[in-house]
Amino acid sequence: MTINELGTAKQIFEESDEEHSLIIVLLDNSVLGRVAFGFEGAMGCDLGSSPDFVMLAKAYGGQGRMVSSCDQLEGAMDEAFKSKGIFMLHVKTDPDLKADMATFQDTSITMMNSG
């Protein structure tokens, strides 16, 4: 779900006379977490090893770093904030760590009480 955005960013950056920066932080736990944690008995959620997203960013003219431990994060963040163009931070996370998902309720539509 990042390829289209990388292509759009590359195209916009190439067509612009100004210098741009885009930092993409990809949190990779190798699990379809929303499915695995949201549905009891869900199967097929372990994704195994992911593609090399840093190389994918490089294919679109960007740069990046893989972060697999906390002690690598500060240097990677420094590099990202100093970069120009596309920068992908591919952050490997613990697959057993359940992230709380944000909830959204649309209150813009009021239903009429017909009774």
N, C-alpha and C positions, 0 to 999 in steps of 0.2 A: 504494500500500500504506500510505497514511497517513490516508485519509479515515475509516475505521472508528475508529481510535484518537483522532482529533480529535473525533469525535462522542461517544465515550465520555468523554473528558476534559471536554468542555463540559458534558455531562449531570451528571457527578459534581461538578464545580466549582459548578454552579448549585444543586445539591441540598444542598450542604454549608454549614454555618454558619461554617466556617473559611476562611481565605484560603489558596489553594494556588498553587504555581508549577510549571510544566512547561516545560522547555526541550527542544525537538526540534532536533537537528542533522541536517540532510539533506545528505549529500555527493552532489553531482550532477555526474557526468562525461559525461552525455549518451550513455552507452554501456551496454549490458547486459554489464558487465565479466565477470561470472562465466561467461557463455556465450562471449563474444568471446575471452577469454584461456584458457578451459578446453577449447575444442574447435577443432581445426585446421580452417580453412576455413569457420567458422561465418558465416552470412549473416544480414542483417537486424538486426544488433546496434547500429547507429548510430541513436540515437533522435532526433537533431536537437534542436531547442529544446524545453525542458521547460515544463510549465505554470508559472504564477507561484505557487509554493507559499506565499509570504508572503500573497498575496491569499486563498489557500485557508484559511490559518490565520485571517485576518481574518473570513472568512465564518463561522467557528466561534467568533467572539468574541475571538480572540487578536490578537497583534501579531507583528511579525517584521522581519527585515532580510535582504536579499540581499547576499552577500559574494562579490565576484568578483576581489579582489586581497588579497594579504597585509596591505597597509597598512590595510585596512578591518576586519580581524579584531578587533583589540583594542577598538575602539569598539563594534563589534557585540556582542562578548562582555560588555562592561560594561553595555550596554543590556539584554541578555538576563538577566544576574544581578540587575539592579535591578527587573525586571518582575514583575508578579503575573499569574497566569492562564497561558494558553498563549502561548509565544513560539517562533516558527519561525526558525531560522537556516538559510537556503538558501545553501549554500556551493558555488559552482561550482569544479570541480577539473579538472585536466588529463586529457583522455580517454586519453592515451597512457601515463599513470602506472598501472602495474599494482600494485594493492594485494595483499599476501599475504593469503590467506584462512585463517582459523582452521580447524583440523581437530579432529574429535571422534571418539573411538572409545568405543563403549559396552562397558564391561567388567563390567557388572552381571549379565550372563547367562553362566554357565559351561556349555559344551556337554559332555555326557557322552561319554567315550571308550567306544564300544561294541565295540571290537575288541581 
